[in-house]
Amino acid sequence: MELDHRHSCPAKLGFAALAFSSLLAVYRSGGDPGTAAFVAGADGALALLFHFLRRLERGERGRNTKAAVWLLTTLLTAMFASRVAPLMPPVVASVVWLMAAATVAAGFWALVHKP
């Protein structure tokens, strides 16, 4: 079976929207290097995640590919929880971190532990 390496129009539009949103976020950050680093890191992690998800889609289901998907989703979960939790009251921030931990644990079970 020949694989088609061209990307679909919706995928191209999605990446264009992500790029535009990221540029807008960096512009609106007012020169805050932490925000720019967060946006760049999240974009890089998303790009790598899509790469490894594509490999899974093509049938490359090795442990390394699954582990990479889990690590990248864990990174993104922790990154976003670390940005949201400080904005919340302490009890809600605890719930945010508990939900993030549950998501990471479920992802580990589904991708790495489950045969």
C-alpha atoms as a printed R data frame, in Angstrom:
    type eleno elety resid chain resno      x      y      z
1   ATOM     1    CA   MET     A     1  0.000  0.000  0.000
2   ATOM     2    CA   GLU     A     2  1.493  3.315 -1.104
3   ATOM     3    CA   LEU     A     3  1.406  6.055  1.507
4   ATOM     4    CA   ASP     A     4  0.316  9.522  0.481
5   ATOM     5    CA   HIS     A     5  2.717 12.037  2.034
6   ATOM     6    CA   ARG     A     6  0.699 15.082  1.077
7   ATOM     7    CA   HIS     A     7 -1.174 16.777  3.872
8   ATOM     8    CA   SER     A     8 -4.893 17.372  3.618
9   ATOM     9    CA   CYS     A     9 -6.383 20.838  3.257
10  ATOM    10    CA   PRO     A    10 -7.901 20.777  6.781
11  ATOM    11    CA   ALA     A    11 -4.501 19.854  8.234
12  ATOM    12    CA   LYS     A    12 -2.843 22.734  6.399
13  ATOM    13    CA   LEU     A    13 -5.565 25.109  7.572
14  ATOM    14    CA   GLY     A    14 -5.165 23.848 11.136
15  ATOM    15    CA   PHE     A    15 -1.416 24.453 11.121
16  ATOM    16    CA   ALA     A    16 -1.948 27.891  9.579
17  ATOM    17    CA   ALA     A    17 -4.445 28.739 12.323
18  ATOM    18    CA   LEU     A    18 -1.990 27.478 14.964
19  ATOM    19    CA   ALA     A    19  0.827 29.565 13.475
20  ATOM    20    CA   PHE     A    20 -1.356 32.682 13.332
21  ATOM    21    CA   SER     A    21 -2.607 32.146 16.890
22  ATOM    22    CA   SER     A    22  0.947 31.603 18.135
23  ATOM    23    CA   LEU     A    23  2.250 34.730 16.441
24  ATOM    24    CA   LEU     A    24 -0.652 36.715 17.868
25  ATOM    25    CA   ALA     A    25  0.019 35.336 21.372
26  ATOM    26    CA   VAL     A    26  3.702 36.289 21.174
27  ATOM    27    CA   TYR     A    27  2.797 39.744 19.842
28  ATOM    28    CA   ARG     A    28  0.257 40.322 22.618
29  ATOM    29    CA   SER     A    29  2.664 39.072 25.297
30  ATOM    30    CA   GLY     A    30  4.289 42.489 25.370
31  ATOM    31    CA   GLY     A    31  7.785 41.132 24.965
32  ATOM    32    CA   ASP     A    32  7.545 38.716 27.911
33  ATOM    33    CA   PRO     A    33 10.198 36.082 27.176
34  ATOM    34    CA   GLY     A    34  8.460 33.502 29.395
35  ATOM    35    CA   THR     A    35  5.276 33.700 27.354
36  ATOM    36    CA   ALA     A    36  7.186 33.538 24.074
37  ATOM    37    CA   ALA     A    37  9.097 30.481 25.324
38  ATOM    38    CA   PHE     A    38  5.853 28.833 26.441
39  ATOM    39    CA   VAL     A    39  4.240 29.395 23.035
40  ATOM    40    CA   ALA     A    40  7.324 28.162 21.172
41  ATOM    41    CA   GLY     A    41  7.629 25.114 23.426
42  ATOM    42    CA   ALA     A    42  3.952 24.224 23.067
43  ATOM    43    CA   ASP     A    43  4.117 24.608 19.286
44  ATOM    44    CA   GLY     A    44  7.233 22.453 19.087
45  ATOM    45    CA   ALA     A    45  5.694 19.777 21.291
46  ATOM    46    CA   LEU     A    46  2.501 19.814 19.207
47  ATOM    47    CA   ALA     A    47  4.457 19.472 15.968
48  ATOM    48    CA   LEU     A    48  6.392 16.510 17.386
49  ATOM    49    CA   LEU     A    49  3.193 14.985 18.754
50  ATOM    50    CA   PHE     A    50  1.539 15.161 15.327
51  ATOM    51    CA   HIS     A    51  4.646 13.580 13.792
52  ATOM    52    CA   PHE     A    52  4.527 10.617 16.178
53  ATOM    53    CA   LEU     A    53  0.744 10.304 15.903
54  ATOM    54    CA   ARG     A    54  1.175 10.072 12.147
55  ATOM    55    CA   ARG     A    55  3.679  7.246 12.707
56  ATOM    56    CA   LEU     A    56  1.137  5.436 14.882
57  ATOM    57    CA   GLU     A    57 -1.475  5.978 12.184
58  ATOM    58    CA   ARG     A    58  0.828  4.341  9.625
59  ATOM    59    CA   GLY     A    59  1.136  1.293 11.835
60  ATOM    60    CA   GLU     A    60  4.494  1.967 13.507
61  ATOM    61    CA   ARG     A    61  3.301  0.866 16.920
62  ATOM    62    CA   GLY     A    62  6.671  0.266 18.560
63  ATOM    63    CA   ARG     A    63  7.207  1.064 22.222
64  ATOM    64    CA   ASN     A    64  9.405  4.047 21.326
65  ATOM    65    CA   THR     A    65  6.653  5.666 19.258
66  ATOM    66    CA   LYS     A    66  4.044  5.079 21.953
67  ATOM    67    CA   ALA     A    67  6.404  6.353 24.648
68  ATOM    68    CA   ALA     A    68  7.122  9.496 22.614
69  ATOM    69    CA   VAL     A    69  3.379 10.180 22.248
70  ATOM    70    CA   TRP     A    70  2.887  9.696 25.987
71  ATOM    71    CA   LEU     A    71  5.856 11.898 26.911
72  ATOM    72    CA   LEU     A    72  4.719 14.699 24.603
73  ATOM    73    CA   THR     A    73  1.136 14.593 25.856
74  ATOM    74    CA   THR     A    74  2.457 14.581 29.428
75  ATOM    75    CA   LEU     A    75  4.623 17.604 28.652
76  ATOM    76    CA   LEU     A    76  1.720 19.503 27.108
77  ATOM    77    CA   THR     A    77 -0.598 18.587 29.992
78  ATOM    78    CA   ALA     A    78  1.930 19.801 32.556
79  ATOM    79    CA   MET     A    79  2.654 22.975 30.583
80  ATOM    80    CA   PHE     A    80 -0.983 23.980 30.343
81  ATOM    81    CA   ALA     A    81 -1.809 22.981 33.933
82  ATOM    82    CA   SER     A    82  1.133 25.096 35.134
83  ATOM    83    CA   ARG     A    83 -0.330 28.116 33.326
84  ATOM    84    CA   VAL     A    84 -3.940 27.581 34.437
85  ATOM    85    CA   ALA     A    85 -3.526 26.482 38.063
86  ATOM    86    CA   PRO     A    86 -1.946 29.739 39.348
87  ATOM    87    CA   LEU     A    87 -4.947 31.683 38.041
88  ATOM    88    CA   MET     A    88 -7.378 29.633 40.134
89  ATOM    89    CA   PRO     A    89 -8.249 29.572 43.818
90  ATOM    90    CA   PRO     A    90 -6.147 26.977 45.699
91  ATOM    91    CA   VAL     A    91 -8.892 24.316 45.813
92  ATOM    92    CA   VAL     A    92 -9.578 24.631 42.082
93  ATOM    93    CA   ALA     A    93 -5.834 24.655 41.342
94  ATOM    94    CA   SER     A    94 -5.585 21.343 43.196
95  ATOM    95    CA   VAL     A    95 -8.375 19.950 41.012
96  ATOM    96    CA   VAL     A    96 -6.536 21.137 37.894
97  ATOM    97    CA   TRP     A    97 -3.377 19.293 38.978
98  ATOM    98    CA   LEU     A    98 -5.345 16.169 39.999
99  ATOM    99    CA   MET     A    99 -7.047 16.095 36.590
100 ATOM   100    CA   ALA     A   100 -3.681 16.551 34.882
101 ATOM   101    CA   ALA     A   101 -2.206 13.670 36.902
102 ATOM   102    CA   ALA     A   102 -5.203 11.446 36.082
103 ATOM   103    CA   THR     A   103 -4.828 12.270 32.392
104 ATOM   104    CA   VAL     A   104 -1.124 11.401 32.465
105 ATOM   105    CA   ALA     A   105 -1.786  8.129 34.314
106 ATOM   106    CA   ALA     A   106 -4.575  7.118 31.919
107 ATOM   107    CA   GLY     A   107 -2.380  7.983 28.939
108 ATOM   108    CA   PHE     A   108  0.420  5.843 30.340
109 ATOM   109    CA   TRP     A   109 -1.926  2.910 30.799
110 ATOM   110    CA   ALA     A   110 -3.444  3.290 27.328
111 ATOM   111    CA   LEU     A   111 -0.239  3.888 25.359
112 ATOM   112    CA   VAL     A   112  2.662  2.301 27.203
113 ATOM   113    CA   HIS     A   113  1.432 -0.233 29.714
114 ATOM   114    CA   LYS     A   114 -1.447 -1.750 27.728
115 ATOM   115    CA   PRO     A   115 -0.110 -4.280 25.195
